Amino acid sequence: MMEPSAIVALAANIALAVLGLALLLTAWRIIAGPTLSDRVVGLDMLTGIAIGFIAVVAVKTGFTLYIDIAISLGLVGFLATVAFARFVLSRGEQQAPPAVKKSKPKGKPKRKTAKPGRAG
């Protein structure tokens, strides 16, 4: 049977690995996001991931001041999300450019010709 401190250490390491993966995926969404709204949601998610990192470090080290820092970051992150949302509303949502359509070649249109043997 494992000791409680070993279980907490294992859970903290697993949580850090999952948060690291979430950080990479969120960074990719921020960089490659096709619209401004995707980037704003990615930045909000990044704030949540940072709060998660701070909370896990607080549990691992036992230093409870980190929890106060995480709460403060949550409040600042909320205000930043509201500011970004107001910016998006005032600017107007710009959609990603539509897919490129195949265009017809420019030039003279072909005339229909009558089939031989038929009139008209």
N, C-alpha and C positions, 0 to 999 in steps of 0.2 A: 504494500500500500504506500502511496506517495504522501509526502508531507504537504501540508497546506501551502507552505512557502514555495515548494517546487511546482505545485499546480498553478499558483499565481504567476510565477516566473514563466512557465510554459505558455500560459494564456496570454501574457503580455507580449511574449515573442511572436506568437501567432498573430496577435492583433497588430503588432508593428509591421509584420509582413503583409497582411491584408491591407492596411492603411497605405503602405508603400506602393502596392499595386494600384490601389484606388487613386493615389496621387499621380502616378504615371498616366493612367487612363484619362483622368481629368485634365492633365496638362495637354494631352493630345487633343481633347475636345476643345480646349481654349485656343490652341494653335490652329487646328484644322476646321473649327466651327464655321459652317457656311454663312451664318447670320450673326448679327450682333447679339441677338437674344441668346443664342447658344453660348456665346462667350460670357455673357453676364451670368447665366446659370452655372457655367463652369467655374467662374470666380467665386460664386456663392458656395458651391460644393467644395472648392479649395479651402475656404474658411472653415467649413465643417470638418474637413479632414485634418486641418491644423489643430482644431480644438480636440479632435480624437487623439492626435499625437501627444499633445500636452497632457491630456488626461491619463494616457497610458504611461507616460514618463512619470507623472505624479504617483501612480500606483507602484511603479517599479522602484522609485527612489524613496517613497514615503514622505516626500517634501510637499506638504499640503498647500503651500503658497502657489504652486502651479495651477491648482483648481481656480483660485481667484483670477489668475491670468487668463485661463480658458474662458471664464465667465465674461471678463472684460472684452476678450476677442470676439465672443459671440455677440455682444452688444454693438461693438464697432462694425462687425461684419453685417449685422442687420441694417445698420444705418447706411453702409456702403451699398447694400443691395437695393434699398429704397431709393438712394440717389441715382444708381444706374437705371432703375426702372423708370424714374421720372425723366432721365435723359433719353431713354429709348422712346418714351411716349412723346416727348417734345420734338424729337428728331424725325420720328416716323420710321416704321419698320421697312427696311430695304431687303427685298428678297434676293436670293441667289440668282444669278443670271440663268435664263432658261436654257435647256439643252439645245445644242446647235442642230438646226433642221437642215436636211439636204435641200439645197436650192436647185432650181432648174437652171440649166445653162442659159446665159443670155444670148440673144441673137434673134434672127428672124424665125417666127414660128413656121413649122412645116405646114404646107397646104395639103389638104386632103385631095387626092386625085381619084378620079373615077376608075373603077376596075375595067379592064378591056372587055368589050362586048356588052357593056351595060350603058345605058344613057342616064345622064343625070347627075 
